[in-house]
Amino acid sequence: MSITYVRRCLHSRIPLRCLHTTKSEPTSIPTSTSTSTSTPNLFSDPLFKSKVSELISNQHWSQLRDLIRPINPTSFLEQLLDSGFDSSSIVGFFRWSQCYQVYHPLEHLCRVLVLLVNDKKYPKVRSLLHDFVKYGKTHTVSSVFHTLLTCSDNVCANSIIVDMLILAYLNNAKLDLALEAFKRAGDYGFKLSTFSCKLLLKGVVKEGKFEVGELLYKEMIRRRIEVDLYTFNIVINGLCKAGKLNKARDVMEDMKVRGIMPNAVTYNTLMDGYCKRGGDGKMYKADSLLREMVEQGVSPNERTYNTLIDGFCKDDNVGAAMKLFKEMQLQGMRPDIVTFNSLIDGLFGDGKVDEALGLRAEMIHLGLEPNIRTYNVMINGFSKMKMFREAKELFDDIVKQGLDLNVLTFNTVIDAHSKAGKMEEAVSLRDLMLSKLICPNISTYNCLLSGYYRDGNVGAAKELLEEMEKKGVKADLVTYNIQIDAMCKRGESRKAVRLLDEMSEKRLVPSHVTYNTLMAGYCQEGNPKAAVTIRKRMEKEGKQPNVVTYNVLIKGFCQKDKLEEANAFLNEMLEKGLVPNRITYDIIREEMIDKGFVPDIDGHLYKDVVNC
């Protein structure tokens, strides 16, 4: 049977517009998405059906195009679906027509997907859904689900398609649509797999939507979707990052009840949560997890020890970190660069410079080359110890070695020079930073701004703020705290309060440092009543006074010889359960007792003061 014969028959029977092309025009097929109700069943002719099947099977697309030129491709696809063609032929035509920007109705796509699922051709389903999400017209999740239900009553097939649709949304970074699909799937009665749900959970946690992740987990349990070890670990990770450590611990207990034992990842995640967000006694809780995992037969790994070592170092307990370092080696584990960096940072913070340098030597002896993090830690350590020359020499050494410097390296050494009052050198370093195509960030500007104000160079500070604005660098909380501190020290506390208002306009949340600085400024100006007004505003805006707040107020009222008012603040502080620090005792002794005023408070504090 010739193509000419078939076309003659079609032309005589089908009243559809033909697409005429010339040699200068690109060859195409009609792109209308409407299905003609007047189109007869072309495949009632066995010869025609056989020819179409042959052309598609052999991928003779140019001949097929000539054959169906008078026919709307959407109508043709519908007849393919209605005529019992195999799924490979239908998908072949579907894909080919898409090359010519033919957008088939959603109903046809759903029918193709169901056909493929029934034939267990899952890779093709995934491919079609990926393209549908990435390149297709925008359809709401509800419209997709509704159309799917009208095309098929096969619950299993429909559920598989919806499951793969969620994965397609995730793979195309459309998390909100994936979440909506998860929610709607429950409403429509579609059953989802553990695989798609845990990837959705992972995406939610990665985006920092921890509350959504918690709700997602609870809904999985409610729908009786199987939850495996990997899923539990994702949930625990999200809860830890949200600071909900008690809930994270509860989830770990739920695992055990369900017969799923925590692994090293579970324990490491929970330990990391305690180390970073555990509050008082956090390291005791983190360390107890190490003992628990050993008792449960779960072997600690390098990450376990690195997490705890870093936690103890940041908690100013380098001694405990060093014990774990030795224990780690006794267990046959080789410390890595992360281990050494944490310990070097901790030793510098503890003022043990020689031990920190000795550890670096040990690291090199083990064949571990210092990385940029190592140098940043050491430069920062030298700077804190006011060893500015050593910090600069180390920085120069990094430059000579040609290591890839980062913004943190520059910020650390710029801050060191600023604190040493060497602003010309600090600015030169900023220029060097620019020459190396490293963009200064807000921390860079804050370091320079603090240095200018410290030197009393208000003009240079103002110019720097203007430069920030021109370059689109947004001021952060630290920037405002630096400005407020400088203004208060110049006796301009009232002007500084305007910055507090400006922070609110920019949706920056003032910290205790912000409020306490303003209170101290008013007290230094001899206006403790204004400081009390700031304290009231602080409470109204959700911050409760801390020990520093009360120290400022007690000293401010003492210096105005209003010792009874100062005594009242002291009692209020104790009633709130705040523990006085050394500064509190010094204020009581110097501003009250030495002036002949004995505080009217519980005896234990008076004894402590006397014994200080």
Phi and psi in degrees as a GROMACS rama.xvg file:
@    title "Ramachandran Plot"
@    xaxis  label "Phi"
@    yaxis  label "Psi"
@TYPE xy
-85.954  155.545  SER-2
-64.3523  -34.7986  ILE-3
-61.0392  -41.9774  THR-4
-62.8183  -44.8666  TYR-5
-62.9223  -43.911  VAL-6
-63.9564  -37.6299  ARG-7
-64.0332  -40.9883  ARG-8
-64.1997  -44.6587  CYS-9
-62.9703  -42.1986  LEU-10
-63.6212  -33.8935  HIS-11
-78.43  -21.621  SER-12
-106.539  -22.0965  ARG-13
-114.126  114.709  ILE-14
-84.2463  50.6275  PRO-15
-104.898  151.319  LEU-16
-66.4129  132.665  ARG-17
-86.0895  150.733  CYS-18
-100.889  113.772  LEU-19
-96.8178  134.409  HIS-20
-126.336  156.022  THR-21
-117.484  173.606  THR-22
-64.1956  -27.4606  LYS-23
-84.4572  -9.12692  SER-24
-101.462  145.97  GLU-25
-67.6273  140.37  PRO-26
-70.5773  132.954  THR-27
-147.593  174.914  SER-28
-124.245  158.167  ILE-29
-57.1053  144.06  PRO-30
-114  12.0851  THR-31
-65.4514  138.972  SER-32
-98.5325  1.85199  THR-33
-85.9505  141.396  SER-34
-94.1503  125.148  THR-35
-77.6009  124.802  SER-36
-74.0594  -16.4741  THR-37
-90.8612  -1.73023  SER-38
-72.1731  120.963  THR-39
-73.2972  169.197  PRO-40
-76.8826  101.412  ASN-41
-65.0882  -30.2014  LEU-42
-86.1454  8.3833  PHE-43
-69.9852  -19.8406  SER-44
-88.0474  110.382  ASP-45
-57.9096  -34.5501  PRO-46
-64.8802  -41.856  LEU-47
-63.9412  -46.1979  PHE-48
-60.2414  -42.1375  LYS-49
-64.0047  -41.5454  SER-50
-65.9452  -43.9516  LYS-51
-60.3917  -45.3327  VAL-52
-59.8233  -41.5533  SER-53
-64.8988  -45.4887  GLU-54
-64.5834  -41.7465  LEU-55
-68.3987  -42.8413  ILE-56
-59.9661  -39.6726  SER-57
-91.1294  2.516  ASN-58
55.835  41.2898  GLN-59
-89.2922  73.5119  HIS-60
-68.1232  -35.0619  TRP-61
-65.9785  -38.5498  SER-62
-69.5174  -36.7706  GLN-63
-65.3313  -39.0669  LEU-64
-60.9834  -42.7452  ARG-65
-64.5907  -35.6953  ASP-66
-67.5423  -41.4123  LEU-67
-104.635  14.15  ILE-68
-51.4566  -38.4547  ARG-69
-77.1694  -6.04262  PRO-70
-103.358  138.591  ILE-71
-63.2592  123.691  ASN-72
-61.7362  -29.6834  PRO-73
-67.5391  -41.5714  THR-74
-63.233  -40.611  SER-75
-63.8536  -42.1511  PHE-76
-62.2918  -40.4194  LEU-77
-62.4762  -40.5122  GLU-78
-71.1794  -31.7644  GLN-79
-60.7148  -44.4691  LEU-80
-65.9557  -36.268  LEU-81
-80.93  -13.9817  ASP-82
-102.19  11.7156  SER-83
75.0084  22.9951  GLY-84
-66.6974  151.68  PHE-85
-70.5876  157.175  ASP-86
-61.7729  -34.2531  SER-87
-63.6441  -42.277  SER-88
-65.3193  -42.998  SER-89
-65.0218  -44.4145  ILE-90
-66.25  -36.1487  VAL-91
-59.5434  -48.1885  GLY-92
-65.6269  -41.6546  PHE-93
-57.4081  -47.8608  PHE-94
-64.7562  -42.7205  ARG-95
-63.9936  -43.1388  TRP-96
-65.7006  -30.9601  SER-97
-64.2708  -28.4694  GLN-98
-62.4052  -21.2023  CYS-99
-104.652  26.9741  TYR-100
57.5172  35.062  GLN-101
-86.3542  124  VAL-102
-106.6  105.504  TYR-103
-77.716  152.957  HIS-104
-58.9516  152.557  PRO-105
-56.9201  -35.2829  LEU-106
-59.4522  -41.7554  GLU-107
-68.0609  -40.0422  HIS-108
-60.0784  -45.255  LEU-109
-61.9045  -40.3419  CYS-110
-63.9282  -40.9145  ARG-111
-63.3768  -43.5304  VAL-112
-62.6239  -43.8857  LEU-113
-62.2273  -41.9371  VAL-114
-59.8691  -44.0798  LEU-115
-66.1073  -40.932  LEU-116
-64.0694  -42.0597  VAL-117
-61.1116  -30.3612  ASN-118
-89.9662  3.50414  ASP-119
60.5969  32.9976  LYS-120
-97.1996  68.1235  LYS-121
-66.8939  -36.798  TYR-122
-58.8942  -37.277  PRO-123
-70.0301  -33.2216  LYS-124
-63.0716  -47.1689  VAL-125
-60.0756  -41.1358  ARG-126
-64.7844  -45.3379  SER-127
-63.5849  -42.2499  LEU-128
-67.6507  -36.8703  LEU-129
-59.8447  -47.8794  HIS-130
-67.4316  -36.2501  ASP-131
-60.9363  -43.3955  PHE-132
-73.3041  -39.528  VAL-133
-81.6131  -41.0974  LYS-134
-115.699  -18.8967  TYR-135
-74.3549  174.745  GLY-136
-67.3019  151.602  LYS-137
-74.0672  123.647  THR-138
-124.319  142.201  HIS-139
-70.4447  155.459  THR-140
-60.0908  -41.1808  VAL-141
-61.7526  -40.7561  SER-142
-65.8216  -37.3183  SER-143
-64.6249  -46.3978  VAL-144
-65.7418  -42.0191  PHE-145
-62.8068  -44.2332  HIS-146
-63.8913  -40.6208  THR-147
-60.2509  -42.2014  LEU-148
-66.7894  -33.96  LEU-149
-72.6809  -23.4949  THR-150
-89.258  -27.2421  CYS-151
-150.117  139.457  SER-152
-106.676  14.0693  ASP-153
-82.295  99.303  ASN-154
-59.4109  -40.4967  VAL-155
-64.3709  -48.9477  CYS-156
-62.6177  -44.0336  ALA-157
-61.9871  -40.0818  ASN-158
-64.531  -40.0093  SER-159
-62.7313  -42.9435  ILE-160
-63.299  -44.9665  ILE-161
-63.6679  -41.31  VAL-162
-58.7163  -45.4653  ASP-163
-71.3853  -28.8772  MET-164
-64.6888  -41.4865  LEU-165
-60.1381  -42.8461  ILE-166
-63.7663  -37.4925  LEU-167
-64.6214  -41.2433  ALA-168
-60.9168  -44.7183  TYR-169
-64.733  -43.1904  LEU-170
-66.6682  -20.3607  ASN-171
-106.008  20.6389  ASN-172
58.3652  36.1824  ALA-173
-112.715  68.8336  LYS-174
-64.1267  -39.4357  LEU-175
-62.3371  -40.5122  ASP-176
-68.0975  -36.5966  LEU-177
-63.2942  -41.2762  ALA-178
-65.4562  -40.9268  LEU-179
-64.3351  -39.8319  GLU-180
-64.023  -38.8046  ALA-181
-61.2045  -46.621  PHE-182
-63.8677  -47.865  LYS-183
-67.1766  -30.2704  ARG-184
-58.5561  -37.6759  ALA-185
-66.3686  -40.4835  GLY-186
-64.6785  -36.4565  ASP-187
-89.2874  -5.31583  TYR-188
82.4454  15.6495  GLY-189
-78.9912  138.882  PHE-190
-99.1469  130.536  LYS-191
-105.038  157.976  LEU-192
-89.2571  158.686  SER-193
-60.0675  -37.7129  THR-194
-59.6017  -50.8759  PHE-195
-67.6069  -36.9226  SER-196
-68.0254  -39.4869  CYS-197
-73.3989  -30.8017  LYS-198
-69.0741  -34.8192  LEU-199
-65.3203  -44.1192  LEU-200
-58.0903  -44.417  LEU-201
-60.9782  -42.7844  LYS-202
-64.4928  -39.9166  GLY-203
-64.3165  -45.1363  VAL-204
-65.7559  -40.7427  VAL-205
-61.0376  -35.5133  LYS-206
-81.2117  -0.9688  GLU-207
79.0504  15.8423  GLY-208
-91.8952  70.2867  LYS-209
-69.4892  -38.3147  PHE-210
-65.3375  -39.2634  GLU-211
-62.781  -40.7379  VAL-212
-61.5205  -40.7606  GLY-213
-63.4646  -43.0749  GLU-214
-66.1701  -37.8775  LEU-215
-61.4698  -43.7798  LEU-216
-61.9994  -45.3271  TYR-217
-63.2018  -37.3153  LYS-218
-69.4714  -35.6124  GLU-219
-61.3431  -42.094  MET-220
-64.0802  -43.2633  ILE-221
-62.7252  -38.4767  ARG-222
-83.8365  0.815496  ARG-223
62.0148  35.0228  ARG-224
-77.6993  130.439  ILE-225
-59.603  131.353  GLU-226
-112.228  119.619  VAL-227
-102.826  -177.552  ASP-228
-57.923  -43.7231  LEU-229
-60.6093  -41.1566  TYR-230
-63.0273  -47.5492  THR-231
-58.4107  -41.4018  PHE-232
-63.3934  -37.3777  ASN-233
-64.6848  -44.7181  ILE-234
-62.0943  -45.4296  VAL-235
-62.6848  -40.4173  ILE-236
-60.4568  -45.045  ASN-237
-63.0842  -43.7053  GLY-238
-64.8152  -38.9939  LEU-239
-64.1639  -43.127  CYS-240
-65.9416  -27.8678  LYS-241
-83.4707  -3.64243  ALA-242
80.8611  10.422  GLY-243
-93.9216  70.6553  LYS-244
-71.9062  -34.9324  LEU-245
-63.8424  -41.3865  ASN-246
-66.2335  -37.907  LYS-247
-62.0623  -40.7068  ALA-248
-66.4242  -38.7172  ARG-249
-61.9349  -39.7903  ASP-250
-63.9995  -38.1141  VAL-251
-63.2746  -36.6539  MET-252
-68.9071  -36.2223  GLU-253
-59.9675  -38.0214  ASP-254
-55.5301  -48.928  MET-255
-63.0428  -39.8374  LYS-256
-60.5884  -35.7848  VAL-257
-84.3307  4.47099  ARG-258
82.4426  13.647  GLY-259
-106.22  114.644  ILE-260
-85.3137  136.637  MET-261
-60.7839  146.277  PRO-262
-110.231  -171.825  ASN-263
-60.0896  -36.4797  ALA-264
-62.4107  -41.9755  VAL-265
-59.4551  -52.2764  THR-266
-64.2794  -42.9524  TYR-267
-61.2953  -40.0136  ASN-268
-63.3362  -46.1402  THR-269
-66.8342  -39.7983  LEU-270
-59.8325  -45.8079  MET-271
-60.866  -38.4793  ASP-272
-61.6455  -46.0083  GLY-273
-64.3323  -42.2729  TYR-274
-61.5309  -36.7228  CYS-275
-95.1498  -27.3298  LYS-276
-139.118  22.2725  ARG-277
-84.6665  -10.4196  GLY-278
68.7827  -152.578  GLY-279
-62.4187  136.14  ASP-280
71.6132  17.6483  GLY-281
-63.45  -39.0158  LYS-282
-74.2709  -28.7969  MET-283
-63.2193  -44.0425  TYR-284
-66.6328  -40.8863  LYS-285
-65.3325  -42.206  ALA-286
-67.0007  -35.3029  ASP-287
-65.9133  -28.9495  SER-288
-65.8118  -35.1079  LEU-289
-61.9836  -45.2264  LEU-290
-65.1021  -38.3508  ARG-291
-64.7002  -43.6507  GLU-292
-65.9927  -33.5527  MET-293
-66.6148  -42.1053  VAL-294
-62.6498  -33.3746  GLU-295
-82.3822  0.758252  GLN-296
81.6504  15.5718  GLY-297
-96.1434  120.877  VAL-298
-78.5373  125.989  SER-299
-64.2077  149.27  PRO-300
-120.872  -174.49  ASN-301
-58.3965  -37.4306  GLU-302
-66.1122  -35.7045  ARG-303
-56.7488  -52.6086  THR-304
-67.8028  -39.0843  TYR-305
-61.8534  -40.0665  ASN-306
-62.1027  -47.3101  THR-307
-69.5459  -41.0173  LEU-308
-60.7053  -46.1825  ILE-309
-63.8135  -40.0798  ASP-310
-62.0761  -46.1245  GLY-311
-65.1756  -38.4508  PHE-312
-63.1458  -43.8382  CYS-313
-70.6641  -20.0629  LYS-314
-92.3417  13.1493  ASP-315
60.164  35.3319  ASP-316
-126.517  70.4239  ASN-317
-67.9543  -29.3183  VAL-318
-58.8232  -45.7495  GLY-319
-65.3942  -37.2285  ALA-320
-64.1469  -40.6866  ALA-321
-67.0196  -34.9327  MET-322
-63.7575  -42.2632  LYS-323
-66.3238  -34.0733  LEU-324
-60.8893  -44.0245  PHE-325
-70.7772  -39.9383  LYS-326
-61.9844  -39.6996  GLU-327
-59.4742  -43.7526  MET-328
-69.3003  -37.2648  GLN-329
-63.7871  -29.1189  LEU-330
-78.6852  2.10839  GLN-331
83.2038  13.9485  GLY-332
-94.0175  142.522  MET-333
-95.9209  116.864  ARG-334
-58.8639  143.081  PRO-335
-109.301  -172.524  ASP-336
-62.1442  -32.2047  ILE-337
-64.6379  -42.3879  VAL-338
-58.822  -51.743  THR-339
-65.1282  -40.0583  PHE-340
-60.4949  -42.0485  ASN-341
-63.3461  -44.7828  SER-342
-68.9554  -40.6103  LEU-343
-62.0163  -42.7216  ILE-344
-61.3803  -44.215  ASP-345
-64.5701  -41.9813  GLY-346
-66.7188  -39.3725  LEU-347
-63.1047  -42.877  PHE-348
-63.3093  -27.3341  GLY-349
-88.5508  3.0026  ASP-350
78.8262  10.3942  GLY-351
-96.7673  73.7322  LYS-352
-65.1632  -44.6828  VAL-353
-62.4207  -41.3052  ASP-354
-65.8273  -37.4617  GLU-355
-64.1691  -42.9971  ALA-356
-67.7174  -35.2237  LEU-357
-65.044  -37.6074  GLY-358
-67.5414  -36.6414  LEU-359
-63.9717  -39.6388  ARG-360
-63.5628  -39.3719  ALA-361
-64.8727  -38.4952  GLU-362
-61.5263  -46.3622  MET-363
-65.5409  -38.0257  ILE-364
-61.4226  -32.8327  HIS-365
-80.0337  0.965032  LEU-366
87.5959  14.4356  GLY-367
-98.0688  117.466  LEU-368
-80.8381  133.525  GLU-369
-58.0337  137.561  PRO-370
-104.182  -176.116  ASN-371
-63.988  -30.5114  ILE-372
-63.5788  -41.2414  ARG-373
-58.4616  -48.0311  THR-374
-65.5748  -39.7289  TYR-375
-60.1938  -43.0749  ASN-376
-62.2894  -43.6512  VAL-377
-70.3984  -41.5642  MET-378
-61.462  -43.2774  ILE-379
-63.6241  -40.2957  ASN-380
-63.6133  -46.6029  GLY-381
-59.8358  -39.9895  PHE-382
-64.6133  -43.1928  SER-383
-63.6866  -31.402  LYS-384
-85.1233  6.86547  MET-385
60.2804  28.9217  LYS-386
-96.4915  67.2319  MET-387
-67.0791  -33.7092  PHE-388
-64.3382  -44.2353  ARG-389
-63.8919  -38.41  GLU-390
-62.621  -43.8549  ALA-391
-67.8594  -39.2914  LYS-392
-63.2077  -40.9983  GLU-393
-65.5214  -40.1961  LEU-394
-62.3418  -45.4125  PHE-395
-60.9325  -35.7324  ASP-396
-64.5802  -39.606  ASP-397
-62.6412  -43.399  ILE-398
-61.8517  -42.6817  VAL-399
-63.9343  -36.0226  LYS-400
-73.079  -14.2162  GLN-401
74.016  22.472  GLY-402
-68.3703  154.119  LEU-403
-74.4258  102.552  ASP-404
-74.4955  149.142  LEU-405
-121.81  175.355  ASN-406
-63.2428  -31.7709  VAL-407
-65.6484  -39.4945  LEU-408
-58.8469  -50.2857  THR-409
-63.4565  -43.9834  PHE-410
-60.2502  -39.0331  ASN-411
-63.7631  -46.7332  THR-412
-75.7426  -32.4818  VAL-413
-63.6639  -43.3365  ILE-414
-62.2485  -39.7213  ASP-415
-62.1248  -44.3751  ALA-416
-67.8631  -38.2582  HIS-417
-62.48  -44.2781  SER-418
-66.7072  -27.3787  LYS-419
-84.6395  0.404962  ALA-420
78.4456  14.0881  GLY-421
-98.6728  72.3438  LYS-422
-71.877  -31.4117  MET-423
-63.1193  -43.8249  GLU-424
-65.2724  -38.6879  GLU-425
-62.1996  -43.5611  ALA-426
-67.0191  -37.5909  VAL-427
-62.185  -37.2702  SER-428
-66.4519  -37.1336  LEU-429
-63.5574  -38.6283  ARG-430
-66.5108  -38.2231  ASP-431
-63.4136  -38.5122  LEU-432
-58.1795  -46.9286  MET-433
-64.6221  -37.7997  LEU-434
-65.7324  -24.8118  SER-435
-94.1528  13.1724  LYS-436
60.579  32.3622  LEU-437
-104.113  117.406  ILE-438
-76.8277  126.889  CYS-439
-61.1461  140.724  PRO-440
-108.639  -172.754  ASN-441
-62.1948  -32.2139  ILE-442
-65.5506  -37.0824  SER-443
-59.2005  -49.6836  THR-444
-64.4115  -37.8123  TYR-445
-63.5042  -39.3314  ASN-446
-60.9801  -46.8578  CYS-447
-67.6267  -41.6153  LEU-448
-61.3996  -43.9747  LEU-449
-62.0974  -40.282  SER-450
-64.922  -43.6212  GLY-451
-61.8689  -45.3477  TYR-452
-65.9738  -36.4749  TYR-453
-63.3547  -34.3758  ARG-454
-84.353  -3.43156  ASP-455
77.4775  15.1824  GLY-456
-91.1545  75.8795  ASN-457
-64.9181  -35.5031  VAL-458
-62.0752  -46.5391  GLY-459
-64.4145  -36.5721  ALA-460
-64.3262  -41.8231  ALA-461
-63.533  -41.8155  LYS-462
-62.3782  -38.5196  GLU-463
-65.6772  -39.5327  LEU-464
-64.7427  -37.9833  LEU-465
-66.5918  -38.3731  GLU-466
-63.3113  -41.5005  GLU-467
-57.5138  -45.973  MET-468
-63.8483  -41.8516  GLU-469
-63.74  -37.5405  LYS-470
-87.3115  0.407684  LYS-471
75.2297  21.4481  GLY-472
-87.0393  115.141  VAL-473
-80.8418  131.502  LYS-474
-63.3533  141.019  ALA-475
-112.201  -171.507  ASP-476
-57.9662  -41.7469  LEU-477
-62.3189  -41.8579  VAL-478
-56.8046  -47.942  THR-479
-66.9243  -39.4111  TYR-480
-61.9399  -38.2541  ASN-481
-63.8339  -46.2375  ILE-482
-64.2307  -43.943  GLN-483
-62.5752  -42.9473  ILE-484
-60.8944  -44.4572  ASP-485
-64.3354  -42.6554  ALA-486
-67.0272  -40.1621  MET-487
-64.7888  -38.2981  CYS-488
-68.764  -23.8092  LYS-489
-88.5207  4.15989  ARG-490
78.5478  25.4356  GLY-491
-114.595  48.6837  GLU-492
-63.2604  -35.9169  SER-493
-63.3801  -41.259  ARG-494
-65.1568  -35.3286  LYS-495
-64.1185  -32.3949  ALA-496
-62.1784  -30.4852  VAL-497
-61.6943  -34.511  ARG-498
-66.6593  -32.2387  LEU-499
-61.7484  -41.4312  LEU-500
-65.2931  -40.1524  ASP-501
-64.1048  -36.4453  GLU-502
-61.3  -42.2157  MET-503
-62.5762  -39.424  SER-504
-63.2306  -33.8431  GLU-505
-92.5478  9.10804  LYS-506
60.1974  33.5662  ARG-507
-95.5857  130.282  LEU-508
-90.0069  116.82  VAL-509
-60.7752  147.59  PRO-510
-101.639  178.124  SER-511
-57.5354  -38.1039  HIS-512
-59.6135  -42.5883  VAL-513
-58.1328  -55.2644  THR-514
-65.4688  -44.5814  TYR-515
-63.6034  -35.2979  ASN-516
-64.3386  -44.2742  THR-517
-63.2184  -42.7227  LEU-518
-61.9247  -43.3264  MET-519
-63.2242  -38.5491  ALA-520
-61.2109  -47.1211  GLY-521
-64.0141  -39.4663  TYR-522
-64.4727  -39.5642  CYS-523
-65.9479  -28.2075  GLN-524
-84.8461  4.01933  GLU-525
78.3652  27.0923  GLY-526
-128.061  68.0322  ASN-527
-65.6738  -24.0243  PRO-528
-64.2059  -39.3135  LYS-529
-64.8464  -34.2155  ALA-530
-63.1174  -39.0869  ALA-531
-64.1515  -35.9254  VAL-532
-61.818  -41.3461  THR-533
-64.4481  -38.9607  ILE-534
-61.2617  -41.3096  ARG-535
-63.9533  -41.049  LYS-536
-64.1449  -39.3803  ARG-537
-58.7564  -45.7857  MET-538
-67.4937  -39.913  GLU-539
-62.0607  -32.6742  LYS-540
-93.0359  14.8811  GLU-541
95.2662  8.80688  GLY-542
-110.931  126.58  LYS-543
-89.2357  142.653  GLN-544
-57.3542  143.508  PRO-545
-113.016  -173.305  ASN-546
-58.4818  -40.8686  VAL-547
-62.0529  -41.453  VAL-548
-56.0619  -50.5085  THR-549
-66.6967  -37.2625  TYR-550
-59.1935  -43.6829  ASN-551
-61.5168  -47.4659  VAL-552
-68.1742  -42.9301  LEU-553
-60.0753  -46.6254  ILE-554
-66.3657  -40.1523  LYS-555
-60.9648  -44.5549  GLY-556
-73.0051  -32.9146  PHE-557
-62.3583  -43.2522  CYS-558
-67.1712  -18.4504  GLN-559
-96.8476  12.6596  LYS-560
59.8291  26.88  ASP-561
-101.953  70.748  LYS-562
-71.6901  -31.5513  LEU-563
-64.7435  -42.1176  GLU-564
-64.4832  -39.6169  GLU-565
-62.8636  -41.1639  ALA-566
-62.881  -36.0697  ASN-567
-64.2218  -40.2301  ALA-568
-66.4898  -35.6252  PHE-569
-63.3308  -44.7887  LEU-570
-65.8237  -39.5612  ASN-571
-62.1222  -39.91  GLU-572
-61.0715  -43.6508  MET-573
-68.4268  -38.0894  LEU-574
-63.2434  -30.7751  GLU-575
-80.6562  -0.856944  LYS-576
81.3778  13.5471  GLY-577
-81.3332  134.544  LEU-578
-90.0056  121.8  VAL-579
-60.2277  145.012  PRO-580
-107.986  -173.286  ASN-581
-59.934  -37.8132  ARG-582
-63.9224  -38.6968  ILE-583
-59.1419  -47.3875  THR-584
-62.5882  -40.1727  TYR-585
-63.0078  -40.5542  ASP-586
-63.8348  -44.752  ILE-587
-61.1527  -43.9744  ILE-588
-67.6898  -50.349  ARG-589
-77.1723  -36.2665  GLU-590
-97.9505  -15.9034  GLU-591
-118.41  -65.5756  MET-592
-63.4512  -44.721  ILE-593
-64.4695  -19.4231  ASP-594
-95.6112  7.02372  LYS-595
87.9903  12.1251  GLY-596
-106.911  120.297  PHE-597
-95.4843  119.208  VAL-598
-58.9687  137.205  PRO-599
-88.7731  80.7042  ASP-600
-141.513  177.64  ILE-601
-60.8194  146.516  ASP-602
-62.018  -27.6513  GLY-603
-62.9994  -36.4805  HIS-604
-69.3654  -40.6044  LEU-605
-61.8536  -41.175  TYR-606
-64.6603  -41.8274  LYS-607
-60.3306  -40.3425  ASP-608
-65.8743  -43.4584  VAL-609
-63.9189  -36.7018  VAL-610
-82.4823  -8.72218  ASN-611
